[in-house]
């Protein structure tokens, strides 16, 4: 069981970076080349490649070379389900906090 916790923590570390979360979201339904990811994110090739390398080493994405292009895809679609659940939880939290702040402002 401890090994599972260790793997879980390692995967969560990968998702502690906003750039990797953005890449994850872009790969949610499709296979994309590094060039397409650069275009979508406006990040440099070196930066994108670094993040993809980390994600690949942790088993989150896989790559496939087609000619000059390397395409990346998610290893398991359930990663997106977890991503969406976490975003939903955070969105609900933000809404609660905004309500509280609005209530405080109105009471002044």
C-alpha positions in Angstrom: 0.0 0.0 0.0 2.8 2.4 0.7 4.1 2.0 -2.8 0.7 3.1 -4.1 0.9 6.2 -1.9 4.4 6.9 -3.2 3.2 6.6 -6.9 0.2 8.8 -6.1 2.4 11.5 -4.6 4.8 11.4 -7.6 1.9 11.8 -10.0 0.5 14.7 -8.0 3.9 16.4 -8.1 3.7 16.3 -11.9 0.4 18.1 -11.7 1.6 20.8 -9.3 2.8 22.8 -12.3 0.3 25.1 -14.2 2.1 24.5 -17.5 1.8 20.8 -17.2 -1.9 21.2 -16.3 -2.4 23.3 -19.4 -0.7 20.6 -21.5 -2.8 17.9 -19.9 -6.0 19.9 -20.7 -4.9 20.3 -24.4 -4.2 16.6 -24.7 -7.6 15.6 -23.2 -9.3 14.5 -26.4 -6.5 14.3 -28.9 -3.0 13.5 -29.9 -0.9 16.7 -30.5 2.5 17.4 -31.9 5.1 19.5 -30.0 4.5 22.1 -32.7 0.8 22.2 -32.0 1.4 22.5 -28.3 3.8 25.4 -28.9 1.2 27.1 -31.0 -1.6 26.6 -28.4 0.5 27.6 -25.4 3.0 30.2 -26.9 5.7 28.5 -24.9 9.1 27.7 -26.3 10.0 24.3 -27.8 12.5 23.7 -25.0 10.0 24.5 -22.3 7.3 22.3 -23.8 9.7 19.5 -24.3 11.0 19.7 -20.7 7.4 19.4 -19.4 6.5 16.6 -21.8 9.6 14.7 -20.8 8.6 14.9 -17.1 5.1 13.7 -17.9 6.4 10.9 -20.0 8.8 9.7 -17.4 5.9 9.5 -14.9 3.8 7.5 -17.3 1.2 10.2 -17.9 1.8 10.7 -21.7 3.3 8.6 -24.4 4.9 9.7 -27.7 4.8 8.6 -31.2 7.1 9.8 -34.0 5.6 10.4 -37.5 8.1 11.7 -39.9 9.6 14.9 -38.4 6.9 15.3 -35.8 6.5 13.7 -32.4 2.9 13.4 -31.2 1.9 13.1 -27.6 -1.2 11.5 -26.1 -2.4 10.6 -22.6 -1.7 7.1 -21.4 -5.0 6.8 -19.6 -8.1 8.9 -20.1 -9.0 8.5 -16.4 -6.3 11.2 -15.7 -8.7 13.7 -17.3 -11.5 12.5 -15.1 -9.3 13.2 -12.0 -8.3 16.6 -13.5 -11.9 17.6 -14.1 -13.0 16.5 -10.6 -10.2 18.6 -9.0 -11.1 21.6 -11.2 -14.7 21.3 -10.1 -13.8 21.2 -6.4 -11.6 24.2 -6.9 -14.3 26.1 -8.8 -16.8 25.4 -6.1 -14.3 26.7 -3.5 -13.7 29.9 -5.5 -17.5 30.5 -5.8 -17.9 30.1 -2.0 -15.0 32.5 -1.3 -16.5 35.0 -3.7 -19.9 34.8 -2.1 -18.3 35.4 1.3 -16.3 38.4 0.0 -19.4 39.9 -1.6 -21.3 39.5 1.6 -18.6 41.2 3.5 -18.5 44.1 1.1 -22.3 44.6 1.2 -22.3 44.6 5.0 -19.8 47.5 5.2 
